[in-house]
Each structure stands twice: as structure tokens, then as C-alpha cells.
Amino acid sequence: MGTVVLYCQVKSVYKRLGLDLDIYDINRNAKTYRGSKPVIAHPPCAPWGNYAWNSKQSKSTAIHAFKVVTNNGGLLEHPSHSKLWDMFSVPKPGEPAIRINGRWLWSVSVCQGAYGHISHKPTWIMVCSKETFNTEVNELDFSKAYGKINSMRKEARKSTPKRFALFLIDIMNQVS
């Protein structure tokens, strides 16, 4: 199997890409992943964001994802200003990379609206790899990003646009 993707939605775009991906959704518990390959992690964000006070989800999935990414390499995406960054002292976008488990750890900031999401959906990507590299952030047209994330249906908020998934896979190709 190819790239490992943890904590996907059941109807994830990753499943429709036609690529060699090893996908863990809710039916294939990501916490059971015991491999050593770098991963793309999409852990639930509700316990870490602006509405954490109203979340019934456990923080344990993101903690697990953080540990897998920092041990194996890869990336973790979460909403911008996720409290996960503070909990683990992850450098915020624009801050210098740090060393952890013999790897470099840094973050970049993107808006998923530039990749096809109907909202701007500001997002931070934590990258962990043996070498640092310049992560090119897409400067695509935002004209179709019109929705307000907090007024969207849950499925729309959680969705990953195809171009964004491909962007994350491209980063993985540099991490691996």
C-alpha cells in the first residue's frame, strides 16, 4: 500500500482519487495503525477549536495522530489556531522549525478555499520530516469560497476538497 491517511471521513475524497492509498476511516480505526510509514492525519478538530466547549469528541484521536506523525513523519491538518499546537509546543506558521524525535517539525498556513472548499476554511498543516523544505502554498482564486464555516452543515465543514487532498499527498511525497 502507498500513502497512509488517518482519520478520514467515510465518504472521503481520498477514496475517489484512484491512487494507491492506505485509508483509515471510522470503520477502520486509525488508532490501530501500527506501521512506520509517514502519514497524512485528519483527526477530528472539534475538541481543539473555537467550539471545544461544545464538543463531545475525545481529544485522544488528535493526540494519537500527533504521536504517529512525530514518530513516523508526515503531516497533520487542523483548523488554524488549533489548541493542539499549544499543547505540544508545535511551531506555528512562520515560526522556525524545531527538532523532535530526530526530525524537523514546522507548520504552514493555508486556506482550503484556495483548493476548492466553499469556505475560506483557514487551516494549519504540521509537517514532520527528516529534512526541511519549502512548502509551496497555493494562491488560487478564492472567488468561489463564499460560505461561512460556522453556518455550514457538518459534512460540508469536514469535507476535504480534491485539490487540497492532492496538495497534501504532494507534501507527503517530499516527506517520504
Secondary structure as the mmCIF struct_conf table of DSSP 4:
data_model
#
loop_
_struct_conf.conf_type_id
_struct_conf.id
_struct_conf.beg_label_comp_id
_struct_conf.beg_label_asym_id
_struct_conf.beg_label_seq_id
_struct_conf.end_label_comp_id
_struct_conf.end_label_asym_id
_struct_conf.end_label_seq_id
STRN STRN1 THR A 3 LEU A 6
BEND BEND1 TYR A 7 TYR A 7
TURN_TY1_P TURN_TY1_P1 VAL A 10 LYS A 11
HELX_RH_3T_P HELX_RH_3T_P1 VAL A 13 ARG A 16
BEND BEND2 LEU A 17 LEU A 17
BEND BEND3 LEU A 19 LEU A 19
STRN STRN2 LEU A 21 TYR A 24
TURN_TY1_P TURN_TY1_P2 ILE A 26 ASN A 27
BEND BEND4 ARG A 28 ARG A 28
HELX_RH_3T_P HELX_RH_3T_P2 ALA A 30 THR A 32
BEND BEND5 LYS A 37 LYS A 37
STRN STRN3 VAL A 39 ALA A 41
HELX_RH_3T_P HELX_RH_3T_P3 ALA A 46 TRP A 48
BEND BEND6 GLY A 49 GLY A 49
TURN_TY1_P TURN_TY1_P3 ASN A 50 TYR A 51
HELX_RH_3T_P HELX_RH_3T_P4 ALA A 52 ASN A 54
BEND BEND7 GLN A 57 GLN A 57
TURN_TY1_P TURN_TY1_P4 LYS A 59 LYS A 59
HELX_RH_AL_P HELX_RH_AL_P1 SER A 60 ASN A 72
STRN STRN4 GLY A 74 PRO A 79
TURN_TY1_P TURN_TY1_P5 SER A 80 HIS A 81
HELX_RH_AL_P HELX_RH_AL_P2 LYS A 83 MET A 87
TURN_TY1_P TURN_TY1_P6 PHE A 88 SER A 89
HELX_LH_PP_P HELX_LH_PP_P1 VAL A 90 LYS A 92
TURN_TY1_P TURN_TY1_P7 PRO A 93 GLY A 94
BEND BEND8 GLU A 95 GLU A 95
HELX_LH_PP_P HELX_LH_PP_P2 PRO A 96 ALA A 97
STRN STRN5 ILE A 98 ILE A 100
TURN_TY1_P TURN_TY1_P8 ASN A 101 GLY A 102
STRN STRN6 ARG A 103 CYS A 111
HELX_RH_3T_P HELX_RH_3T_P5 GLN A 112 TYR A 115
TURN_TY1_P TURN_TY1_P9 GLY A 116 GLY A 116
BEND BEND9 ILE A 118 ILE A 118
STRN STRN7 SER A 119 SER A 119
STRN STRN8 PRO A 122 SER A 129
BEND BEND10 LYS A 130 GLU A 131
HELX_LH_PP_P HELX_LH_PP_P3 GLU A 136 ASN A 138
TURN_TY1_P TURN_TY1_P10 SER A 143 LYS A 144
STRN STRN9 GLY A 147 GLY A 147
HELX_RH_3T_P HELX_RH_3T_P6 ILE A 149 SER A 151
BEND BEND11 MET A 152 MET A 152
HELX_RH_AL_P HELX_RH_AL_P3 LYS A 154 LYS A 158
HELX_RH_AL_P HELX_RH_AL_P4 LYS A 162 VAL A 175
#
